[in-house]
Amino acid sequence: MTTRRDARRLAIDVLYQADVTDAAPAAVMQDWAAAGREVPSFSRALILGVEEHRPEIDLLLEENAERWTVARMTALDRTILRVAVEELLHRPDVPTSAVISEAVEAAAELSTEDSRAFVNGVLGPIARELREG
């Protein structure tokens, strides 16, 4: 069984690949499945959710990333943030603290030294707006 953390990381991998190759996330996910790589249901839900809600997600990112546009963000940070905002918007079963913690940890492990603070700084206001009202 895949943990939610592993499923998030796989969703980040698929969405990152889609972003840098300018492919549809669903198509990348299908390619992975065709290559024998399992895409768990939680990963699939995140990937398809980001694909479906990307305009709404990117608008929230633009509004909350001071002096940054989504296009200017590194592809990896942008992907991590998109997954986290998808969870904040459409996965009320996932605690806010878990969403932010997992995103910050992914940024620290996968991206640049400054990414941890950047991801945390962008997600904090979004989480307060979406989850606290």
N, C-alpha and C positions, 0 to 999 in steps of 0.2 A: 504494500500500500504506500502511496506517495503522500508525503506530508503537504500541508498547505504551503509551507515555506518552499519546498521543492517545486510545487505546482506554480507558485508565483515566479520563481526563477526561470522555469521553463517558459512561462508566458512572456517574461522579459526577453528571453532569448529569441522567441518567435517574432515578437513585435519589433525588436531591435533589427533583426534580419529584414523584416518587411520594410522598416523605415530606411535603412541604408541601401536597399536594393530597389526601392520604390515599387514594391510589390504589395498586393492586397494581403493583409494578415491571414485571411481565410485560405488563400492559395498557398502561403508558406506553411501553414498548419497542415494542409493536405499533402504537401510535398514531404513534410516530416513523417506523417503517417504512412505514406507510400514507401518511404525509406525504412520502415519498420521501427520508427521511434514513437513510442507511446506518448500520446497527448492526453493526460488525465482530464476528467470532466471539469474540475475546478480551473485548470489552465485554459481549457477551451472556452469556458464561460467568461473568463477575464479577457482573453484575446478577442472574442466576438463582441464583448461589451465595449472594449476600447474602440474597436472598428466601428461599431454602430453609434457610439456616443462621442466620437472624437471631436466634432465641432464644439459641443458643450464643454467637454473636458479642456480643450485647448483655450477656450474663452476664459474659463476659470484660471488656468495657468497664466494667461496673459494679464489678467486683472490682479494677480497676486504675486507675480515675479517682478519686483521693482526693477525698472530699467532693463528688463530682459524681454525679448519676444520669444515665442516658442521656437521659431526658426533659428534663433541665435544660440539656443541651448545646445549642449552636446547631445548627440543622438541617444546616448545611453541615459543621461540624466532625464531627458525628455521622455524616454520610454518608461523609466522607473516612476516618474511623476504621473504619467498617464495611467499606469496600472493602479497606483495608489488612489488617484482621484476616481477612477472607475469603482473601486471598492467603497470609497466614501459616499459616492452618489447612489450606487445600486446594490450594495451588499450590506444591508443593515445588520445582518447576522455576524459580521466581523467587527469586533470592537475597534473604536477609533485608535486606541493606544497600540493595538496590534498592527493596524495599517501603517501608522507612522513609523513605528519601530522597525517593521520589516523593510520599509522603503529606505529609511536612513541606513540600516545595516547593509542593504543591497548596494546603496551608493558608496558606502565606505569600503566594501569588499570589491566592487566591480569597476568603480569609476575613479575620478581624480581625488586628490587629497581634500580639495575644497568642496567636493560634491555633497558630503555628509551634511555640512552646515547649510548649503544651498537648498537641498531637498527638504530639510527640516524647516527652514525659513519659509519656503513656499507652501508647504503642506499645513503648517500651523494655522494660518488664517483661513485657509479653505476648510479645514476640519471644524474650526469654530463656527464658521458661517453655515456649513451644511448640517453639522450634527448638534450644535447647541442652539441653533435657531435664529 
